[in-house]
């Protein structure tokens, strides 16, 4: 009996997820330039031809892997402005997000550095990263604006201040990927840097709940 459209869709979604998971592992182990589509196909036991039914190229697959990870982070950050937490606590949660970034995405740190280099030569990738950065920054802008209006944060240049959590995170990511965790302490260094930014924003010193 022929499969239904719903069954075909489910099979395709399952296979796509398998490919993305295998690709993440292979990219993490071999890097973008070292990895081959055949390596990823072999990891999940399919032909290389099957891979191209789902992703037209290694570049497209590479960007898809990074997009899955970006979407997970973005979904969390974009929820913060509309949560029931105080503006102070919302901004403070950035520290926890940064910590989880290094705990759950450690294997992708070298891949991220390759991705940033890749964006310099690929306008489509650069545009995608810019869109991601702007969406993330907008969430921090909303939190800062609300905090300033509530008198919890000092009046600051929101355009500049809202980028700081992302600048800190990306900077520590780059140095950790290059120097290694035996030299860097990414969780602690990110937390401390963001705490100093956070404390500098407060109109009065207080401990978040």
Residue frames as qw, qx, qy, qz and C-alpha x, y, z in Angstrom:
[[0.000, 0.889, 0.458, 0.000, 0.00, 0.00, 0.00],
 [0.394, 0.552, -0.043, 0.734, 1.43, 3.39, -0.96],
 [0.336, -0.332, -0.481, 0.739, 2.37, 5.73, 1.88],
 [0.033, 0.896, 0.442, 0.022, 0.13, 8.68, 2.59],
 [0.285, 0.763, -0.086, 0.574, 1.31, 12.28, 2.27],
 [0.516, -0.783, 0.188, -0.292, 1.35, 12.53, 6.07],
 [0.929, -0.254, 0.181, 0.202, 3.55, 9.44, 6.35],
 [0.694, 0.465, 0.043, 0.548, 5.96, 10.77, 3.72],
 [0.037, -0.855, 0.120, -0.503, 6.16, 14.07, 5.57],
 [0.728, -0.643, 0.209, -0.113, 6.89, 12.33, 8.87],
 [0.921, 0.026, 0.141, 0.362, 9.59, 10.17, 7.26],
 [0.473, 0.658, -0.015, 0.586, 11.21, 13.23, 5.69],
 [0.306, -0.850, 0.165, -0.397, 11.16, 15.14, 8.99],
 [0.873, -0.441, 0.199, 0.063, 12.71, 12.18, 10.80],
 [0.833, 0.243, 0.115, 0.483, 15.43, 11.77, 8.20],
 [0.210, 0.816, -0.058, 0.536, 16.16, 15.51, 8.19],
 [0.546, -0.778, 0.211, -0.227, 16.60, 15.45, 11.96],
 [0.931, -0.178, 0.197, 0.252, 18.94, 12.46, 11.69],
 [0.648, 0.520, 0.055, 0.553, 21.03, 14.27, 9.09],
 [0.071, -0.872, 0.118, -0.469, 21.24, 17.44, 11.18],
 [0.739, -0.630, 0.229, -0.068, 22.31, 15.54, 14.29],
 [0.900, 0.031, 0.196, 0.387, 24.94, 13.57, 12.38],
 [0.453, 0.708, 0.029, 0.541, 26.17, 16.71, 10.64],
 [0.336, -0.884, 0.168, -0.277, 26.59, 18.51, 13.94],
 [0.842, -0.436, 0.283, 0.144, 28.75, 15.69, 15.24],
 [0.801, 0.278, 0.221, 0.481, 30.86, 15.43, 12.09],
 [0.221, 0.845, -0.008, 0.487, 31.33, 19.21, 11.81],
 [0.522, -0.814, 0.206, -0.151, 32.31, 19.35, 15.49],
 [0.869, -0.278, 0.323, 0.251, 34.86, 16.57, 15.01],
 [0.696, 0.189, 0.384, 0.576, 36.30, 17.51, 11.62],
 [0.055, -0.503, 0.048, 0.861, 35.38, 21.17, 11.13],
 [0.590, 0.647, 0.194, -0.443, 33.49, 22.62, 8.20],
 [0.395, 0.709, -0.497, -0.308, 36.34, 22.39, 5.70],
 [0.081, -0.356, 0.931, -0.002, 37.43, 18.93, 6.78],
 [0.554, 0.219, 0.716, -0.364, 33.98, 17.37, 6.78],
 [0.152, 0.097, -0.713, -0.678, 32.51, 15.77, 3.66],
 [0.708, -0.026, -0.044, -0.704, 28.93, 14.95, 2.78],
 [0.754, 0.113, -0.640, -0.098, 30.02, 11.32, 2.45],
 [0.215, 0.155, -0.759, 0.595, 31.23, 11.35, 6.07],
 [0.434, -0.016, 0.359, -0.826, 27.83, 12.52, 7.27],
 [0.782, 0.114, -0.349, -0.503, 26.03, 10.01, 5.04],
 [0.587, 0.162, -0.775, 0.171, 28.19, 7.22, 6.44],
 [0.056, -0.172, 0.651, -0.738, 27.44, 8.31, 10.02],
 [0.597, 0.106, 0.380, -0.698, 23.73, 7.61, 9.54],
 [0.461, 0.021, 0.879, 0.121, 24.01, 4.76, 7.05],
 [0.573, 0.707, 0.340, -0.238, 22.57, 6.38, 3.91],
 [0.686, 0.321, 0.308, 0.576, 23.97, 7.01, 0.47],
 [0.241, -0.300, 0.030, 0.923, 25.57, 10.31, -0.43],
 [0.075, -0.292, -0.592, -0.747, 22.89, 10.71, -3.08],
 [0.347, -0.661, -0.665, -0.007, 20.20, 10.52, -0.41],
 [0.360, -0.480, -0.248, 0.760, 21.86, 13.41, 1.40],
 [0.080, -0.079, 0.304, 0.946, 21.40, 15.67, -1.61],
 [0.211, -0.536, -0.716, -0.395, 17.66, 14.99, -1.61],
 [0.416, -0.754, -0.455, 0.228, 17.55, 16.87, 1.69],
 [0.233, -0.844, 0.106, 0.471, 20.35, 19.43, 1.39],
 [0.674, 0.739, -0.007, 0.010, 21.71, 20.73, -1.89],
 [0.529, 0.602, -0.417, 0.427, 25.26, 21.21, -0.61],
 [0.619, -0.212, -0.525, 0.544, 27.54, 20.99, 2.39],
 [0.076, 0.180, -0.137, 0.971, 27.20, 24.75, 2.76],
 [0.530, -0.385, -0.283, -0.700, 23.42, 24.53, 3.02],
 [0.784, -0.335, -0.520, 0.055, 23.67, 21.72, 5.57],
 [0.477, 0.008, -0.400, 0.783, 26.27, 23.65, 7.57],
 [0.165, -0.255, 0.043, -0.952, 24.01, 26.69, 7.78],
 [0.684, -0.376, -0.430, -0.454, 21.05, 24.48, 8.73],
 [0.698, -0.224, -0.561, 0.384, 22.99, 23.00, 11.65],
 [0.239, 0.018, -0.292, 0.926, 23.90, 26.46, 12.93],
 [0.356, -0.322, -0.234, -0.845, 20.34, 27.68, 12.38],
 [0.696, -0.406, -0.582, -0.108, 18.89, 24.94, 14.60],
 [0.563, -0.247, -0.448, 0.649, 21.21, 26.01, 17.40],
 [0.052, 0.131, -0.014, 0.990, 20.53, 29.71, 16.82],
 [0.478, -0.414, -0.436, -0.640, 16.77, 29.16, 16.88],
 [0.662, -0.415, -0.593, 0.195, 17.00, 27.43, 20.26],
 [0.377, -0.193, -0.293, 0.857, 18.85, 30.37, 21.78],
 [0.110, -0.205, -0.229, -0.945, 16.64, 32.94, 20.08],
 [0.514, -0.482, -0.610, -0.362, 13.44, 31.29, 21.32],
 [0.567, -0.459, -0.513, 0.452, 14.64, 31.59, 24.93],
 [0.272, -0.146, -0.093, 0.946, 15.87, 35.18, 24.69],
 [0.179, -0.283, -0.398, -0.854, 12.79, 36.44, 22.85],
 [0.507, -0.555, -0.648, -0.121, 10.57, 35.16, 25.65],
 [0.442, -0.213, -0.457, 0.742, 12.30, 37.27, 28.28],
 [0.051, -0.147, -0.002, -0.988, 10.73, 40.69, 27.56],
 [0.576, -0.298, -0.330, -0.686, 7.18, 39.27, 27.91],
 [0.553, -0.176, -0.779, 0.239, 7.83, 37.11, 30.96],
 [0.467, -0.800, -0.316, -0.204, 6.38, 37.91, 34.40],
 [0.699, -0.254, -0.218, 0.632, 9.83, 38.57, 35.86],
 [0.109, -0.914, -0.044, 0.389, 10.96, 42.04, 36.84],
 [0.556, 0.807, -0.185, 0.075, 13.17, 43.84, 34.34],
 [0.212, -0.740, 0.628, -0.117, 16.10, 43.36, 36.70],
 [0.715, -0.161, 0.676, -0.073, 15.58, 39.60, 36.85],
 [0.794, 0.581, 0.171, -0.053, 15.07, 39.39, 33.09],
 [0.354, 0.838, -0.403, 0.098, 18.43, 40.97, 32.42],
 [0.419, -0.577, 0.682, -0.160, 20.07, 38.87, 35.10],
 [0.895, 0.123, 0.411, -0.122, 18.90, 35.68, 33.34],
 [0.585, 0.748, -0.310, -0.041, 21.30, 36.53, 30.53],
 [0.144, -0.634, 0.745, -0.148, 24.05, 35.17, 32.78],
 [0.700, -0.045, 0.682, -0.208, 22.29, 31.83, 33.07],
 [0.786, 0.589, 0.107, -0.152, 21.74, 31.68, 29.33],
 [0.303, 0.790, -0.532, 0.020, 25.42, 32.34, 28.73],
 [0.398, -0.428, 0.792, -0.175, 26.37, 29.54, 31.12],
 [0.796, 0.225, 0.528, -0.191, 24.04, 27.09, 29.38],
 [0.590, 0.758, -0.218, -0.171, 25.52, 28.14, 26.03],
 [0.149, 0.656, -0.737, 0.062, 28.95, 26.86, 27.03],
 [0.509, -0.196, 0.789, -0.281, 27.59, 23.76, 28.75],
 [0.745, 0.365, 0.520, -0.205, 25.37, 22.56, 25.89],
 [0.650, 0.760, 0.017, -0.029, 27.21, 23.94, 22.87],
 [0.438, -0.709, 0.470, 0.291, 30.84, 23.35, 23.78],
 [0.696, 0.060, 0.623, 0.353, 31.34, 20.97, 20.85],
 [0.462, 0.760, 0.387, 0.244, 30.32, 23.72, 18.43],
 [0.256, -0.864, 0.071, 0.428, 32.78, 26.38, 19.59],
 [0.378, -0.310, 0.573, 0.657, 35.39, 25.66, 16.89],
 [0.305, 0.488, 0.728, 0.372, 32.59, 25.37, 14.33],
 [0.003, 0.922, 0.340, -0.187, 31.28, 28.80, 15.33],
 [0.275, -0.678, 0.317, 0.603, 34.68, 30.36, 14.68],
 [0.327, 0.048, 0.748, 0.576, 34.68, 28.75, 11.24],
 [0.169, 0.731, 0.657, 0.077, 31.15, 30.04, 10.73],
 [0.088, -0.893, -0.073, 0.436, 32.17, 33.63, 11.47],
 [0.263, -0.431, 0.575, 0.644, 35.04, 33.33, 8.99],
 [0.301, 0.337, 0.826, 0.336, 32.60, 31.76, 6.52],
 [0.135, 0.844, 0.477, -0.206, 30.23, 34.74, 6.79],
 [0.157, -0.695, 0.245, 0.658, 33.01, 37.05, 5.57],
 [0.070, -0.219, 0.753, 0.616, 32.92, 35.26, 2.20],
 [0.037, -0.392, -0.882, -0.258, 29.22, 34.38, 2.03],
 [0.184, -0.205, 0.001, -0.961, 26.74, 37.30, 1.85],
 [0.654, -0.360, -0.490, -0.451, 23.77, 35.02, 2.51],
 [0.685, -0.292, -0.565, 0.355, 25.33, 33.68, 5.71],
 [0.245, 0.036, -0.261, 0.933, 26.36, 37.19, 6.76],
 [0.374, -0.314, -0.213, -0.846, 22.80, 38.45, 6.26],
 [0.725, -0.371, -0.557, -0.161, 21.42, 35.55, 8.28],
 [0.577, -0.203, -0.492, 0.619, 23.81, 36.20, 11.16],
 [0.022, 0.161, -0.076, 0.984, 23.02, 39.91, 11.10],
 [0.552, -0.390, -0.376, -0.634, 19.30, 39.15, 11.30],
 [0.737, -0.335, -0.563, 0.167, 19.92, 36.80, 14.23],
 [0.410, -0.053, -0.358, 0.837, 22.03, 39.40, 16.05],
 [0.185, -0.268, -0.091, -0.941, 19.43, 42.14, 15.51],
 [0.664, -0.418, -0.471, -0.403, 16.58, 39.97, 16.82],
 [0.687, -0.285, -0.517, 0.424, 18.58, 39.01, 19.90],
 [0.256, 0.051, -0.206, 0.943, 19.62, 42.61, 20.53],
 [0.339, -0.424, -0.294, -0.787, 16.01, 43.78, 20.22],
 [0.696, -0.483, -0.531, -0.025, 15.03, 41.61, 23.18],
 [0.554, -0.257, -0.340, 0.715, 17.71, 43.26, 25.29],
 [0.022, 0.258, 0.115, 0.959, 16.59, 46.69, 24.06],
 [0.514, -0.525, -0.451, -0.507, 13.04, 45.97, 25.21],
 [0.703, -0.454, -0.462, 0.294, 14.24, 44.87, 28.65],
 [0.422, -0.070, -0.164, 0.889, 16.52, 47.89, 29.06],
 [0.135, -0.386, -0.254, -0.877, 13.84, 50.33, 27.95],
 [0.620, -0.572, -0.463, -0.273, 11.34, 48.89, 30.42],
 [0.687, -0.352, -0.380, 0.510, 13.92, 48.99, 33.20],
 [0.254, 0.109, -0.032, 0.961, 14.82, 52.61, 32.51],
 [0.339, -0.470, -0.334, -0.743, 11.15, 53.63, 32.44],
 [0.721, -0.535, -0.435, -0.069, 10.59, 51.82, 35.75],
 [0.203, -0.881, 0.313, -0.292, 13.56, 53.58, 37.32],
 [0.929, -0.302, 0.191, 0.098, 15.44, 50.30, 37.84],
 [0.763, 0.134, 0.209, 0.596, 18.16, 51.02, 35.29],
 [0.195, -0.601, 0.073, 0.772, 20.17, 54.17, 34.72],
 [0.575, 0.776, 0.087, -0.246, 19.44, 56.13, 31.53],
 [0.482, -0.390, 0.615, 0.488, 21.95, 54.74, 29.04],
 [0.405, 0.445, -0.493, -0.628, 22.41, 54.53, 25.30],
 [0.838, 0.040, 0.449, -0.308, 20.17, 51.53, 24.68],
 [0.776, 0.582, -0.218, -0.108, 21.63, 50.89, 21.21],
 [0.293, 0.615, -0.686, 0.254, 25.09, 50.40, 22.70],
 [0.401, -0.356, 0.701, -0.470, 24.18, 48.73, 26.01],
 [0.878, 0.124, 0.226, -0.404, 21.83, 46.17, 24.43],
 [0.767, 0.505, -0.396, -0.013, 24.69, 44.75, 22.35],
 [0.109, -0.679, 0.667, -0.287, 27.01, 44.19, 25.31],
 [0.782, -0.196, 0.544, -0.232, 25.71, 40.73, 26.40],
 [0.891, 0.438, 0.119, 0.003, 26.19, 39.46, 22.84],
 [0.359, 0.807, -0.423, 0.202, 29.61, 41.09, 22.48],
 [0.408, -0.571, 0.661, -0.267, 30.78, 39.46, 25.70],
 [0.877, 0.032, 0.449, -0.168, 29.43, 36.06, 24.72],
 [0.799, 0.596, -0.036, 0.072, 30.93, 36.11, 21.23],
 [0.149, 0.817, -0.510, 0.224, 34.27, 37.39, 22.49],
 [0.547, -0.437, 0.677, -0.228, 34.60, 34.67, 25.12],
 [0.912, 0.263, 0.291, -0.121, 33.47, 32.07, 22.56],
 [0.618, 0.735, -0.255, 0.108, 36.17, 33.09, 20.11],
 [0.024, -0.717, 0.639, -0.276, 38.96, 33.08, 22.71],
 [0.732, -0.243, 0.582, -0.258, 37.82, 29.78, 24.22],
 [0.904, 0.406, 0.123, -0.057, 37.78, 28.11, 20.80],
 [0.520, 0.741, -0.359, 0.227, 41.30, 29.38, 20.04],
 [0.026, -0.638, 0.639, -0.428, 42.98, 29.14, 23.44],
 [0.585, -0.096, -0.805, 0.018, 41.09, 26.19, 24.94],
 [0.609, -0.688, -0.205, -0.339, 39.34, 25.66, 28.25],
 [0.792, -0.253, -0.268, 0.487, 42.64, 24.90, 29.96],
 [0.333, 0.118, -0.052, 0.934, 43.43, 28.60, 29.48],
 [0.302, -0.312, -0.138, -0.890, 39.96, 30.16, 29.51],
 [0.047, 0.276, 0.862, -0.422, 37.14, 29.75, 32.01],
 [0.073, -0.294, -0.512, -0.804, 34.22, 30.67, 29.73],
 [0.389, -0.652, -0.636, -0.141, 31.32, 30.19, 32.15],
 [0.475, -0.619, -0.314, 0.541, 32.94, 32.12, 34.98],
 [0.289, -0.157, 0.192, 0.925, 34.43, 34.84, 32.75],
 [0.114, -0.432, -0.571, -0.689, 31.16, 35.43, 30.91],
 [0.429, -0.696, -0.575, 0.034, 29.20, 35.51, 34.15],
 [0.444, -0.511, -0.185, 0.712, 31.57, 37.99, 35.78],
 [0.174, 0.034, 0.333, 0.926, 31.70, 40.29, 32.75],
 [0.242, -0.518, -0.588, -0.572, 27.92, 40.35, 32.46],
 [0.473, -0.657, -0.511, 0.290, 27.51, 40.84, 36.21],
 [0.350, -0.329, -0.034, 0.876, 29.72, 43.92, 36.01],
 [0.050, -0.241, -0.470, -0.847, 27.63, 45.28, 33.13],
 [0.395, -0.594, -0.667, -0.214, 24.45, 44.47, 35.02],
 [0.466, -0.586, -0.401, 0.528, 25.58, 46.12, 38.23],
 [0.242, -0.136, 0.137, 0.951, 26.65, 49.21, 36.30],
 [0.161, -0.398, -0.575, -0.697, 23.12, 49.56, 34.93],
 [0.388, -0.604, -0.685, 0.127, 21.33, 49.43, 38.27],
 [0.091, -0.781, -0.009, -0.618, 20.15, 52.68, 39.82],
 [0.478, -0.630, 0.474, -0.388, 20.74, 51.02, 43.18],
 [0.227, 0.315, -0.921, 0.024, 22.52, 47.86, 44.15],
 [0.761, -0.118, 0.332, -0.544, 20.21, 44.92, 44.73],
 [0.224, -0.204, 0.944, 0.130, 20.34, 41.18, 44.48],
 [0.556, 0.039, -0.477, -0.680, 18.07, 39.58, 41.85],
 [0.787, -0.172, 0.384, -0.451, 15.55, 37.00, 43.03]]
